[in-house]
Amino acid sequence: MAKRKDDYYDDGRTVAPMDIEGMPFVSRGKSLKNRKKTDPDAPALTKKELRQLVFSGIVSGALIALVFIVAAAVLLGLIYFFA
């Protein structure tokens, strides 16, 4: 067996920083409650545009779920047919 080193020394250097820009924990010095929630450069959406955006998101999610359901049904059908 290999001899284990018990004299581990941490010099505090960072090998790979794990800070990701845009994540809430990266903004040091500002609490989450004090920051603005909206982007000042983003255009304001009307009610109709917001409704279309939400509807498009729901439809795209439903289509992805439908693809998975069809793929599962085909797989189960093939298993039933060949088993």
PDB file with SEQRES, HELIX, SHEET and CRYST1 records, atoms N, CA, C and O in Angstrom:
SEQRES   1 A   83  MET ALA LYS ARG LYS ASP ASP TYR TYR ASP ASP GLY ARG          
SEQRES   2 A   83  THR VAL ALA PRO MET ASP ILE GLU GLY MET PRO PHE VAL          
SEQRES   3 A   83  SER ARG GLY LYS SER LEU LYS ASN ARG LYS LYS THR ASP          
SEQRES   4 A   83  PRO ASP ALA PRO ALA LEU THR LYS LYS GLU LEU ARG GLN          
SEQRES   5 A   83  LEU VAL PHE SER GLY ILE VAL SER GLY ALA LEU ILE ALA          
SEQRES   6 A   83  LEU VAL PHE ILE VAL ALA ALA ALA VAL LEU LEU GLY LEU          
SEQRES   7 A   83  ILE TYR PHE PHE ALA                                          
HELIX    1 AA1 LYS A   47  PHE A   82  1                                  36    
CRYST1    1.000    1.000    1.000  90.00  90.00  90.00 P 1           1          
ATOM      1  N   MET A   1       0.827  -1.187   0.000  1.00  0.00           N  
ATOM      2  CA  MET A   1       0.000   0.000   0.000  1.00  0.00           C  
ATOM      3  C   MET A   1       0.869   1.247   0.000  1.00  0.00           C  
ATOM      4  O   MET A   1       2.004   1.247   0.475  1.00  0.00           O  
ATOM      5  N   ALA A   2       0.298   2.295  -0.544  1.00  0.00           N  
ATOM      6  CA  ALA A   2       1.020   3.561  -0.583  1.00  0.00           C  
ATOM      7  C   ALA A   2       0.959   4.240   0.779  1.00  0.00           C  
ATOM      8  O   ALA A   2      -0.012   4.096   1.522  1.00  0.00           O  
ATOM      9  N   LYS A   3       2.002   4.972   1.084  1.00  0.00           N  
ATOM     10  CA  LYS A   3       2.055   5.688   2.351  1.00  0.00           C  
ATOM     11  C   LYS A   3       1.235   6.968   2.236  1.00  0.00           C  
ATOM     12  O   LYS A   3       1.370   7.713   1.266  1.00  0.00           O  
ATOM     13  N   ARG A   4       0.393   7.218   3.220  1.00  0.00           N  
ATOM     14  CA  ARG A   4      -0.498   8.384   3.186  1.00  0.00           C  
ATOM     15  C   ARG A   4       0.212   9.600   3.763  1.00  0.00           C  
ATOM     16  O   ARG A   4       0.905   9.512   4.776  1.00  0.00           O  
ATOM     17  N   LYS A   5       0.023  10.754   3.089  1.00  0.00           N  
ATOM     18  CA  LYS A   5       0.611  11.995   3.582  1.00  0.00           C  
ATOM     19  C   LYS A   5      -0.368  12.659   4.536  1.00  0.00           C  
ATOM     20  O   LYS A   5      -1.487  12.985   4.141  1.00  0.00           O  
ATOM     21  N   ASP A   6       0.025  12.861   5.758  1.00  0.00           N  
ATOM     22  CA  ASP A   6      -0.822  13.512   6.747  1.00  0.00           C  
ATOM     23  C   ASP A   6      -0.487  14.989   6.899  1.00  0.00           C  
ATOM     24  O   ASP A   6      -1.199  15.709   7.599  1.00  0.00           O  
ATOM     25  N   ASP A   7       0.568  15.451   6.266  1.00  0.00           N  
ATOM     26  CA  ASP A   7       0.995  16.833   6.432  1.00  0.00           C  
ATOM     27  C   ASP A   7       0.492  17.690   5.261  1.00  0.00           C  
ATOM     28  O   ASP A   7       1.285  18.311   4.554  1.00  0.00           O  
ATOM     29  N   TYR A   8      -0.830  17.715   5.066  1.00  0.00           N  
ATOM     30  CA  TYR A   8      -1.439  18.508   3.995  1.00  0.00           C  
ATOM     31  C   TYR A   8      -1.348  19.978   4.351  1.00  0.00           C  
ATOM     32  O   TYR A   8      -1.637  20.372   5.481  1.00  0.00           O  
ATOM     33  N   TYR A   9      -0.944  20.788   3.380  1.00  0.00           N  
ATOM     34  CA  TYR A   9      -0.806  22.224   3.602  1.00  0.00           C  
ATOM     35  C   TYR A   9      -1.608  22.966   2.539  1.00  0.00           C  
ATOM     36  O   TYR A   9      -1.398  22.744   1.346  1.00  0.00           O  
ATOM     37  N   ASP A  10      -2.521  23.841   2.949  1.00  0.00           N  
ATOM     38  CA  ASP A  10      -3.318  24.656   2.034  1.00  0.00           C  
ATOM     39  C   ASP A  10      -2.724  26.055   2.011  1.00  0.00           C  
ATOM     40  O   ASP A  10      -2.728  26.760   3.020  1.00  0.00           O  
ATOM     41  N   ASP A  11      -2.209  26.453   0.838  1.00  0.00           N  
ATOM     42  CA  ASP A  11      -1.599  27.775   0.750  1.00  0.00           C  
ATOM     43  C   ASP A  11      -2.590  28.852   0.334  1.00  0.00           C  
ATOM     44  O   ASP A  11      -2.204  30.016   0.228  1.00  0.00           O  
ATOM     45  N   GLY A  12      -3.856  28.507   0.094  1.00  0.00           N  
ATOM     46  CA  GLY A  12      -4.897  29.493  -0.178  1.00  0.00           C  
ATOM     47  C   GLY A  12      -5.011  29.926  -1.623  1.00  0.00           C  
ATOM     48  O   GLY A  12      -5.825  30.796  -1.930  1.00  0.00           O  
ATOM     49  N   ARG A  13      -4.233  29.355  -2.517  1.00  0.00           N  
ATOM     50  CA  ARG A  13      -4.322  29.744  -3.920  1.00  0.00           C  
ATOM     51  C   ARG A  13      -5.557  29.127  -4.577  1.00  0.00           C  
ATOM     52  O   ARG A  13      -5.995  28.039  -4.203  1.00  0.00           O  
ATOM     53  N   THR A  14      -6.106  29.835  -5.558  1.00  0.00           N  
ATOM     54  CA  THR A  14      -7.266  29.343  -6.296  1.00  0.00           C  
ATOM     55  C   THR A  14      -6.787  28.724  -7.601  1.00  0.00           C  
ATOM     56  O   THR A  14      -6.131  29.389  -8.403  1.00  0.00           O  
ATOM     57  N   VAL A  15      -7.108  27.468  -7.813  1.00  0.00           N  
ATOM     58  CA  VAL A  15      -6.713  26.782  -9.035  1.00  0.00           C  
ATOM     59  C   VAL A  15      -7.638  27.186 -10.172  1.00  0.00           C  
ATOM     60  O   VAL A  15      -7.170  27.538 -11.255  1.00  0.00           O  
ATOM     61  N   ALA A  16      -8.935  27.141  -9.941  1.00  0.00           N  
ATOM     62  CA  ALA A  16      -9.921  27.520 -10.951  1.00  0.00           C  
ATOM     63  C   ALA A  16     -11.026  28.295 -10.258  1.00  0.00           C  
ATOM     64  O   ALA A  16     -11.729  27.729  -9.421  1.00  0.00           O  
ATOM     65  N   PRO A  17     -11.207  29.579 -10.578  1.00  0.00           N  
ATOM     66  CA  PRO A  17     -12.271  30.342  -9.929  1.00  0.00           C  
ATOM     67  C   PRO A  17     -13.644  29.847 -10.376  1.00  0.00           C  
ATOM     68  O   PRO A  17     -13.860  29.576 -11.558  1.00  0.00           O  
ATOM     69  N   MET A  18     -14.555  29.732  -9.439  1.00  0.00           N  
ATOM     70  CA  MET A  18     -15.891  29.222  -9.726  1.00  0.00           C  
ATOM     71  C   MET A  18     -16.938  30.329  -9.755  1.00  0.00           C  
ATOM     72  O   MET A  18     -18.134  30.040  -9.724  1.00  0.00           O  
ATOM     73  N   ASP A  19     -16.517  31.584  -9.813  1.00  0.00           N  
ATOM     74  CA  ASP A  19     -17.457  32.695  -9.886  1.00  0.00           C  
ATOM     75  C   ASP A  19     -17.998  32.814 -11.304  1.00  0.00           C  
ATOM     76  O   ASP A  19     -17.229  32.844 -12.265  1.00  0.00           O  
ATOM     77  N   ILE A  20     -19.298  32.880 -11.432  1.00  0.00           N  
ATOM     78  CA  ILE A  20     -19.950  33.009 -12.730  1.00  0.00           C  
ATOM     79  C   ILE A  20     -20.648  34.353 -12.754  1.00  0.00           C  
ATOM     80  O   ILE A  20     -21.484  34.639 -11.897  1.00  0.00           O  
ATOM     81  N   GLU A  21     -20.311  35.175 -13.726  1.00  0.00           N  
ATOM     82  CA  GLU A  21     -20.937  36.488 -13.828  1.00  0.00           C  
ATOM     83  C   GLU A  21     -22.434  36.334 -14.059  1.00  0.00           C  
ATOM     84  O   GLU A  21     -22.862  35.490 -14.847  1.00  0.00           O  
ATOM     85  N   GLY A  22     -23.217  37.136 -13.382  1.00  0.00           N  
ATOM     86  CA  GLY A  22     -24.658  37.097 -13.544  1.00  0.00           C  
ATOM     87  C   GLY A  22     -25.367  36.275 -12.491  1.00  0.00           C  
ATOM     88  O   GLY A  22     -26.587  36.371 -12.358  1.00  0.00           O  
ATOM     89  N   MET A  23     -24.636  35.469 -11.740  1.00  0.00           N  
ATOM     90  CA  MET A  23     -25.258  34.679 -10.686  1.00  0.00           C  
ATOM     91  C   MET A  23     -25.443  35.560  -9.457  1.00  0.00           C  
ATOM     92  O   MET A  23     -24.637  36.464  -9.236  1.00  0.00           O  
ATOM     93  N   PRO A  24     -26.471  35.331  -8.654  1.00  0.00           N  
ATOM     94  CA  PRO A  24     -26.762  36.217  -7.525  1.00  0.00           C  
ATOM     95  C   PRO A  24     -25.673  36.249  -6.467  1.00  0.00           C  
ATOM     96  O   PRO A  24     -25.525  37.263  -5.784  1.00  0.00           O  
ATOM     97  N   PHE A  25     -24.902  35.177  -6.304  1.00  0.00           N  
ATOM     98  CA  PHE A  25     -23.910  35.150  -5.250  1.00  0.00           C  
ATOM     99  C   PHE A  25     -22.615  35.852  -5.637  1.00  0.00           C  
ATOM    100  O   PHE A  25     -21.737  36.021  -4.792  1.00  0.00           O  
ATOM    101  N   VAL A  26     -22.474  36.268  -6.900  1.00  0.00           N  
ATOM    102  CA  VAL A  26     -21.234  36.892  -7.360  1.00  0.00           C  
ATOM    103  C   VAL A  26     -21.164  38.357  -6.949  1.00  0.00           C  
ATOM    104  O   VAL A  26     -20.079  38.867  -6.670  1.00  0.00           O  
ATOM    105  N   SER A  27     -22.299  39.037  -6.908  1.00  0.00           N  
ATOM    106  CA  SER A  27     -22.286  40.466  -6.594  1.00  0.00           C  
ATOM    107  C   SER A  27     -22.023  40.662  -5.109  1.00  0.00           C  
ATOM    108  O   SER A  27     -22.938  40.630  -4.285  1.00  0.00           O  
ATOM    109  N   ARG A  28     -20.785  40.862  -4.797  1.00  0.00           N  
ATOM    110  CA  ARG A  28     -20.390  41.030  -3.403  1.00  0.00           C  
ATOM    111  C   ARG A  28     -20.647  42.466  -2.985  1.00  0.00           C  
ATOM    112  O   ARG A  28     -20.486  43.391  -3.782  1.00  0.00           O  
ATOM    113  N   GLY A  29     -21.040  42.647  -1.756  1.00  0.00           N  
ATOM    114  CA  GLY A  29     -21.269  43.983  -1.237  1.00  0.00           C  
ATOM    115  C   GLY A  29     -22.702  44.460  -1.403  1.00  0.00           C  
ATOM    116  O   GLY A  29     -23.113  45.395  -0.716  1.00  0.00           O  
ATOM    117  N   LYS A  30     -23.457  43.864  -2.272  1.00  0.00           N  
ATOM    118  CA  LYS A  30     -24.859  44.231  -2.464  1.00  0.00           C  
ATOM    119  C   LYS A  30     -25.722  43.071  -2.006  1.00  0.00           C  
ATOM    120  O   LYS A  30     -25.488  41.928  -2.399  1.00  0.00           O  
ATOM    121  N   SER A  31     -26.700  43.350  -1.193  1.00  0.00           N  
ATOM    122  CA  SER A  31     -27.604  42.284  -0.803  1.00  0.00           C  
ATOM    123  C   SER A  31     -28.629  42.070  -1.913  1.00  0.00           C  
ATOM    124  O   SER A  31     -28.840  42.940  -2.757  1.00  0.00           O  
ATOM    125  N   LEU A  32     -29.245  40.926  -1.897  1.00  0.00           N  
ATOM    126  CA  LEU A  32     -30.222  40.612  -2.934  1.00  0.00           C  
ATOM    127  C   LEU A  32     -31.444  41.517  -2.853  1.00  0.00           C  
ATOM    128  O   LEU A  32     -32.088  41.774  -3.870  1.00  0.00           O  
ATOM    129  N   LYS A  33     -31.770  41.998  -1.670  1.00  0.00           N  
ATOM    130  CA  LYS A  33     -32.948  42.843  -1.517  1.00  0.00           C  
ATOM    131  C   LYS A  33     -32.716  44.256  -2.056  1.00  0.00           C  
ATOM    132  O   LYS A  33     -33.658  44.910  -2.502  1.00  0.00           O  
ATOM    133  N   ASN A  34     -31.475  44.725  -2.018  1.00  0.00           N  
ATOM    134  CA  ASN A  34     -31.191  46.091  -2.432  1.00  0.00           C  
ATOM    135  C   ASN A  34     -30.925  46.240  -3.929  1.00  0.00           C  
ATOM    136  O   ASN A  34     -30.883  47.359  -4.441  1.00  0.00           O  
ATOM    137  N   ARG A  35     -30.747  45.122  -4.632  1.00  0.00           N  
ATOM    138  CA  ARG A  35     -30.468  45.222  -6.062  1.00  0.00           C  
ATOM    139  C   ARG A  35     -31.754  45.379  -6.853  1.00  0.00           C  
ATOM    140  O   ARG A  35     -32.821  44.943  -6.422  1.00  0.00           O  
ATOM    141  N   LYS A  36     -31.639  46.009  -8.015  1.00  0.00           N  
ATOM    142  CA  LYS A  36     -32.800  46.136  -8.899  1.00  0.00           C  
ATOM    143  C   LYS A  36     -33.058  44.811  -9.586  1.00  0.00           C  
ATOM    144  O   LYS A  36     -32.123  44.093  -9.943  1.00  0.00           O  
ATOM    145  N   LYS A  37     -34.319  44.491  -9.769  1.00  0.00           N  
ATOM    146  CA  LYS A  37     -34.690  43.222 -10.385  1.00  0.00           C  
ATOM    147  C   LYS A  37     -34.734  43.311 -11.909  1.00  0.00           C  
ATOM    148  O   LYS A  37     -34.607  42.288 -12.581  1.00  0.00           O  
ATOM    149  N   THR A  38     -34.909  44.489 -12.460  1.00  0.00           N  
ATOM    150  CA  THR A  38     -35.051  44.625 -13.900  1.00  0.00           C  
ATOM    151  C   THR A  38     -33.799  45.231 -14.508  1.00  0.00           C  
ATOM    152  O   THR A  38     -33.053  45.953 -13.847  1.00  0.00           O  
ATOM    153  N   ASP A  39     -33.588  44.929 -15.753  1.00  0.00           N  
ATOM    154  CA  ASP A  39     -32.471  45.480 -16.505  1.00  0.00           C  
ATOM    155  C   ASP A  39     -32.904  46.834 -17.068  1.00  0.00           C  
ATOM    156  O   ASP A  39     -33.941  46.910 -17.727  1.00  0.00           O  
ATOM    157  N   PRO A  40     -32.148  47.896 -16.830  1.00  0.00           N  
ATOM    158  CA  PRO A  40     -32.575  49.216 -17.319  1.00  0.00           C  
ATOM    159  C   PRO A  40     -32.535  49.334 -18.845  1.00  0.00           C  
ATOM    160  O   PRO A  40     -33.215  50.187 -19.415  1.00  0.00           O  
ATOM    161  N   ASP A  41     -31.751  48.491 -19.505  1.00  0.00           N  
ATOM    162  CA  ASP A  41     -31.654  48.545 -20.968  1.00  0.00           C  
ATOM    163  C   ASP A  41     -32.729  47.718 -21.663  1.00  0.00           C  
ATOM    164  O   ASP A  41     -32.897  47.834 -22.877  1.00  0.00           O  
ATOM    165  N   ALA A  42     -33.455  46.895 -20.931  1.00  0.00           N  
ATOM    166  CA  ALA A  42     -34.465  46.031 -21.534  1.00  0.00           C  
ATOM    167  C   ALA A  42     -35.712  46.849 -21.876  1.00  0.00           C  
ATOM    168  O   ALA A  42     -36.148  47.689 -21.088  1.00  0.00           O  
ATOM    169  N   PRO A  43     -36.277  46.598 -23.049  1.00  0.00           N  
ATOM    170  CA  PRO A  43     -37.504  47.329 -23.404  1.00  0.00           C  
ATOM    171  C   PRO A  43     -38.692  46.841 -22.591  1.00  0.00           C  
ATOM    172  O   PRO A  43     -38.762  45.669 -22.221  1.00  0.00           O  
ATOM    173  N   ALA A  44     -39.615  47.732 -22.319  1.00  0.00           N  
ATOM    174  CA  ALA A  44     -40.817  47.364 -21.577  1.00  0.00           C  
ATOM    175  C   ALA A  44     -41.760  46.591 -22.494  1.00  0.00           C  
ATOM    176  O   ALA A  44     -41.939  46.953 -23.657  1.00  0.00           O  
ATOM    177  N   LEU A  45     -42.357  45.531 -21.967  1.00  0.00           N  
ATOM    178  CA  LEU A  45     -43.273  44.716 -22.746  1.00  0.00           C  
ATOM    179  C   LEU A  45     -44.708  45.142 -22.475  1.00  0.00           C  
ATOM    180  O   LEU A  45     -45.077  45.472 -21.348  1.00  0.00           O  
ATOM    181  N   THR A  46     -45.509  45.127 -23.540  1.00  0.00           N  
ATOM    182  CA  THR A  46     -46.927  45.384 -23.358  1.00  0.00           C  
ATOM    183  C   THR A  46     -47.586  44.106 -22.849  1.00  0.00           C  
ATOM    184  O   THR A  46     -46.961  43.046 -22.816  1.00  0.00           O  
ATOM    185  N   LYS A  47     -48.858  44.214 -22.450  1.00  0.00           N  
ATOM    186  CA  LYS A  47     -49.568  43.034 -21.956  1.00  0.00           C  
ATOM    187  C   LYS A  47     -49.693  41.984 -23.051  1.00  0.00           C  
ATOM    188  O   LYS A  47     -49.578  40.788 -22.784  1.00  0.00           O  
ATOM    189  N   LYS A  48     -49.929  42.429 -24.285  1.00  0.00           N  
ATOM    190  CA  LYS A  48     -50.077  41.494 -25.394  1.00  0.00           C  
ATOM    191  C   LYS A  48     -48.769  40.766 -25.668  1.00  0.00           C  
ATOM    192  O   LYS A  48     -48.775  39.555 -25.889  1.00  0.00           O  
ATOM    193  N   GLU A  49     -47.638  41.489 -25.656  1.00  0.00           N  
ATOM    194  CA  GLU A  49     -46.340  40.863 -25.893  1.00  0.00           C  
ATOM    195  C   GLU A  49     -45.984  39.887 -24.778  1.00  0.00           C  
ATOM    196  O   GLU A  49     -45.444  38.812 -25.039  1.00  0.00           O  
ATOM    197  N   LEU A  50     -46.287  40.260 -23.537  1.00  0.00           N  
ATOM    198  CA  LEU A  50     -46.021  39.378 -22.414  1.00  0.00           C  
ATOM    199  C   LEU A  50     -46.863  38.111 -22.504  1.00  0.00           C  
ATOM    200  O   LEU A  50     -46.374  37.016 -22.230  1.00  0.00           O  
ATOM    201  N   ARG A  51     -48.118  38.259 -22.885  1.00  0.00           N  
ATOM    202  CA  ARG A  51     -49.010  37.103 -23.038  1.00  0.00           C  
ATOM    203  C   ARG A  51     -48.488  36.179 -24.141  1.00  0.00           C  
ATOM    204  O   ARG A  51     -48.498  34.959 -23.979  1.00  0.00           O  
ATOM    205  N   GLN A  52     -48.032  36.753 -25.266  1.00  0.00           N  
ATOM    206  CA  GLN A  52     -47.485  35.956 -26.361  1.00  0.00           C  
ATOM    207  C   GLN A  52     -46.211  35.229 -25.919  1.00  0.00           C  
ATOM    208  O   GLN A  52     -45.992  34.074 -26.283  1.00  0.00           O  
ATOM    209  N   LEU A  53     -45.382  35.907 -25.138  1.00  0.00           N  
ATOM    210  CA  LEU A  53     -44.145  35.303 -24.661  1.00  0.00           C  
ATOM    211  C   LEU A  53     -44.427  34.124 -23.740  1.00  0.00           C  
ATOM    212  O   LEU A  53     -43.806  33.070 -23.876  1.00  0.00           O  
ATOM    213  N   VAL A  54     -45.345  34.290 -22.818  1.00  0.00           N  
ATOM    214  CA  VAL A  54     -45.703  33.204 -21.899  1.00  0.00           C  
ATOM    215  C   VAL A  54     -46.338  32.051 -22.656  1.00  0.00           C  
ATOM    216  O   VAL A  54     -46.020  30.890 -22.396  1.00  0.00           O  
ATOM    217  N   PHE A  55     -47.236  32.356 -23.593  1.00  0.00           N  
ATOM    218  CA  PHE A  55     -47.898  31.322 -24.382  1.00  0.00           C  
ATOM    219  C   PHE A  55     -46.876  30.537 -25.208  1.00  0.00           C  
ATOM    220  O   PHE A  55     -46.953  29.312 -25.299  1.00  0.00           O  
ATOM    221  N   SER A  56     -45.923  31.247 -25.805  1.00  0.00           N  
ATOM    222  CA  SER A  56     -44.889  30.577 -26.606  1.00  0.00           C  
ATOM    223  C   SER A  56     -44.043  29.654 -25.737  1.00  0.00           C  
ATOM    224  O   SER A  56     -43.681  28.560 -26.169  1.00  0.00           O  
ATOM    225  N   GLY A  57     -43.729  30.079 -24.531  1.00  0.00           N  
ATOM    226  CA  GLY A  57     -42.959  29.237 -23.623  1.00  0.00           C  
ATOM    227  C   GLY A  57     -43.712  27.985 -23.224  1.00  0.00           C  
ATOM    228  O   GLY A  57     -43.135  26.899 -23.163  1.00  0.00           O  
ATOM    229  N   ILE A  58     -44.998  28.131 -22.953  1.00  0.00           N  
ATOM    230  CA  ILE A  58     -45.819  26.979 -22.575  1.00  0.00           C  
ATOM    231  C   ILE A  58     -45.954  26.010 -23.748  1.00  0.00           C  
ATOM    232  O   ILE A  58     -45.859  24.797 -23.561  1.00  0.00           O  
ATOM    233  N   VAL A  59     -46.174  26.530 -24.943  1.00  0.00           N  
ATOM    234  CA  VAL A  59     -46.318  25.667 -26.119  1.00  0.00           C  
ATOM    235  C   VAL A  59     -45.013  24.939 -26.415  1.00  0.00           C  
ATOM    236  O   VAL A  59     -45.032  23.751 -26.735  1.00  0.00           O  
ATOM    237  N   SER A  60     -43.889  25.627 -26.316  1.00  0.00           N  
ATOM    238  CA  SER A  60     -42.615  24.962 -26.587  1.00  0.00           C  
ATOM    239  C   SER A  60     -42.330  23.878 -25.547  1.00  0.00           C  
ATOM    240  O   SER A  60     -41.818  22.814 -25.894  1.00  0.00           O  
ATOM    241  N   GLY A  61     -42.648  24.130 -24.295  1.00  0.00           N  
ATOM    242  CA  GLY A  61     -42.489  23.100 -23.274  1.00  0.00           C  
ATOM    243  C   GLY A  61     -43.404  21.910 -23.509  1.00  0.00           C  
ATOM    244  O   GLY A  61     -43.007  20.763 -23.300  1.00  0.00           O  
ATOM    245  N   ALA A  62     -44.628  22.183 -23.943  1.00  0.00           N  
ATOM    246  CA  ALA A  62     -45.569  21.097 -24.236  1.00  0.00           C  
ATOM    247  C   ALA A  62     -45.093  20.261 -25.423  1.00  0.00           C  
ATOM    248  O   ALA A  62     -45.253  19.040 -25.426  1.00  0.00           O  
ATOM    249  N   LEU A  63     -44.513  20.907 -26.424  1.00  0.00           N  
ATOM    250  CA  LEU A  63     -44.001  20.157 -27.581  1.00  0.00           C  
ATOM    251  C   LEU A  63     -42.825  19.265 -27.179  1.00  0.00           C  
ATOM    252  O   LEU A  63     -42.717  18.131 -27.646  1.00  0.00           O  
ATOM    253  N   ILE A  64     -41.965  19.765 -26.334  1.00  0.00           N  
ATOM    254  CA  ILE A  64     -40.838  18.949 -25.873  1.00  0.00           C  
ATOM    255  C   ILE A  64     -41.350  17.770 -25.059  1.00  0.00           C  
ATOM    256  O   ILE A  64     -40.849  16.656 -25.210  1.00  0.00           O  
ATOM    257  N   ALA A  65     -42.339  17.996 -24.199  1.00  0.00           N  
ATOM    258  CA  ALA A  65     -42.920  16.905 -23.420  1.00  0.00           C  
ATOM    259  C   ALA A  65     -43.593  15.880 -24.344  1.00  0.00           C  
ATOM    260  O   ALA A  65     -43.515  14.676 -24.102  1.00  0.00           O  
ATOM    261  N   LEU A  66     -44.246  16.361 -25.392  1.00  0.00           N  
ATOM    262  CA  LEU A  66     -44.891  15.455 -26.348  1.00  0.00           C  
ATOM    263  C   LEU A  66     -43.865  14.582 -27.065  1.00  0.00           C  
ATOM    264  O   LEU A  66     -44.112  13.398 -27.293  1.00  0.00           O  
ATOM    265  N   VAL A  67     -42.732  15.149 -27.416  1.00  0.00           N  
ATOM    266  CA  VAL A  67     -41.672  14.368 -28.060  1.00  0.00           C  
ATOM    267  C   VAL A  67     -41.194  13.263 -27.128  1.00  0.00           C  
ATOM    268  O   VAL A  67     -40.997  12.131 -27.568  1.00  0.00           O  
ATOM    269  N   PHE A  68     -41.004  13.574 -25.843  1.00  0.00           N  
ATOM    270  CA  PHE A  68     -40.572  12.548 -24.901  1.00  0.00           C  
ATOM    271  C   PHE A  68     -41.640  11.480 -24.704  1.00  0.00           C  
ATOM    272  O   PHE A  68     -41.315  10.298 -24.589  1.00  0.00           O  
ATOM    273  N   ILE A  69     -42.897  11.873 -24.665  1.00  0.00           N  
ATOM    274  CA  ILE A  69     -43.982  10.899 -24.495  1.00  0.00           C  
ATOM    275  C   ILE A  69     -44.068   9.973 -25.693  1.00  0.00           C  
ATOM    276  O   ILE A  69     -44.236   8.764 -25.537  1.00  0.00           O  
ATOM    277  N   VAL A  70     -43.954  10.539 -26.897  1.00  0.00           N  
ATOM    278  CA  VAL A  70     -44.004   9.717 -28.118  1.00  0.00           C  
ATOM    279  C   VAL A  70     -42.799   8.781 -28.160  1.00  0.00           C  
ATOM    280  O   VAL A  70     -42.943   7.611 -28.517  1.00  0.00           O  
ATOM    281  N   ALA A  71     -41.622   9.274 -27.804  1.00  0.00           N  
ATOM    282  CA  ALA A  71     -40.431   8.424 -27.808  1.00  0.00           C  
ATOM    283  C   ALA A  71     -40.581   7.280 -26.802  1.00  0.00           C  
ATOM    284  O   ALA A  71     -40.187   6.151 -27.095  1.00  0.00           O  
ATOM    285  N   ALA A  72     -41.138   7.552 -25.636  1.00  0.00           N  
ATOM    286  CA  ALA A  72     -41.355   6.504 -24.640  1.00  0.00           C  
ATOM    287  C   ALA A  72     -42.385   5.498 -25.135  1.00  0.00           C  
ATOM    288  O   ALA A  72     -42.227   4.296 -24.920  1.00  0.00           O  
ATOM    289  N   ALA A  73     -43.433   5.971 -25.793  1.00  0.00           N  
ATOM    290  CA  ALA A  73     -44.455   5.065 -26.315  1.00  0.00           C  
ATOM    291  C   ALA A  73     -43.882   4.165 -27.410  1.00  0.00           C  
ATOM    292  O   ALA A  73     -44.187   2.973 -27.463  1.00  0.00           O  
ATOM    293  N   VAL A  74     -43.058   4.735 -28.276  1.00  0.00           N  
ATOM    294  CA  VAL A  74     -42.428   3.930 -29.331  1.00  0.00           C  
ATOM    295  C   VAL A  74     -41.502   2.893 -28.712  1.00  0.00           C  
ATOM    296  O   VAL A  74     -41.499   1.735 -29.128  1.00  0.00           O  
ATOM    297  N   LEU A  75     -40.724   3.297 -27.730  1.00  0.00           N  
ATOM    298  CA  LEU A  75     -39.811   2.363 -27.070  1.00  0.00           C  
ATOM    299  C   LEU A  75     -40.581   1.235 -26.390  1.00  0.00           C  
ATOM    300  O   LEU A  75     -40.221   0.065 -26.519  1.00  0.00           O  
ATOM    301  N   LEU A  76     -41.647   1.591 -25.663  1.00  0.00           N  
ATOM    302  CA  LEU A  76     -42.450   0.547 -25.016  1.00  0.00           C  
ATOM    303  C   LEU A  76     -43.133  -0.357 -26.047  1.00  0.00           C  
ATOM    304  O   LEU A  76     -43.254  -1.563 -25.831  1.00  0.00           O  
ATOM    305  N   GLY A  77     -43.576   0.219 -27.162  1.00  0.00           N  
ATOM    306  CA  GLY A  77     -44.174  -0.586 -28.222  1.00  0.00           C  
ATOM    307  C   GLY A  77     -43.173  -1.548 -28.831  1.00  0.00           C  
ATOM    308  O   GLY A  77     -43.513  -2.696 -29.116  1.00  0.00           O  
ATOM    309  N   LEU A  78     -41.943  -1.097 -29.033  1.00  0.00           N  
ATOM    310  CA  LEU A  78     -40.919  -1.989 -29.575  1.00  0.00           C  
ATOM    311  C   LEU A  78     -40.567  -3.101 -28.592  1.00  0.00           C  
ATOM    312  O   LEU A  78     -40.360  -4.250 -28.982  1.00  0.00           O  
ATOM    313  N   ILE A  79     -40.502  -2.743 -27.315  1.00  0.00           N  
ATOM    314  CA  ILE A  79     -40.225  -3.767 -26.300  1.00  0.00           C  
ATOM    315  C   ILE A  79     -41.347  -4.789 -26.257  1.00  0.00           C  
ATOM    316  O   ILE A  79     -41.086  -5.988 -26.163  1.00  0.00           O  
ATOM    317  N   TYR A  80     -42.585  -4.338 -26.324  1.00  0.00           N  
ATOM    318  CA  TYR A  80     -43.732  -5.250 -26.310  1.00  0.00           C  
ATOM    319  C   TYR A  80     -43.759  -6.120 -27.554  1.00  0.00           C  
ATOM    320  O   TYR A  80     -44.089  -7.303 -27.474  1.00  0.00           O  
ATOM    321  N   PHE A  81     -43.411  -5.543 -28.721  1.00  0.00           N  
ATOM    322  CA  PHE A  81     -43.467  -6.273 -29.984  1.00  0.00           C  
ATOM    323  C   PHE A  81     -42.379  -7.327 -30.062  1.00  0.00           C  
ATOM    324  O   PHE A  81     -42.631  -8.435 -30.535  1.00  0.00           O  
ATOM    325  N   PHE A  82     -41.166  -7.004 -29.604  1.00  0.00           N  
ATOM    326  CA  PHE A  82     -40.045  -7.929 -29.742  1.00  0.00           C  
ATOM    327  C   PHE A  82     -39.853  -8.828 -28.519  1.00  0.00           C  
ATOM    328  O   PHE A  82     -39.052  -9.762 -28.572  1.00  0.00           O  
ATOM    329  N   ALA A  83     -40.547  -8.578 -27.451  1.00  0.00           N  
ATOM    330  CA  ALA A  83     -40.355  -9.410 -26.240  1.00  0.00           C  
ATOM    331  C   ALA A  83     -41.295 -10.580 -26.205  1.00  0.00           C  
ATOM    332  O   ALA A  83     -41.263 -11.370 -25.261  1.00  0.00           O  
TER     333      ALA A  83                                                      
END                                                                             
